[in-house]
Amino acid sequence: MAELGKGRRVSGGERERLAADLKKKYLAGASIRALAEQTGRSYGFVHRILSENGTVLRGRGGATRGKAKS
């Protein structure tokens, strides 16, 4: 995936192709942060593209604050 350049407008067919590529990689397990780094765009940009494309986003990982299950 080529870097898009920060701040450069992505629209039309290019945006649709990008959305499909990001969705495929995200569903294969890539994180939003990793995709943002690969494309040279922000976390928010990648998150918005995925959401606009109907991608079901995973929940946040890491430690939880709830009581440990036995």
Buried (B, 14 or more C-beta within 10 A) or exposed (E): EEEBEEEEEBEEEEBEEBBEBBBEBBEEEBBBEEBBEBBBBEEEBBBEBBEEBEBEEEEEEEEEEEEEEE
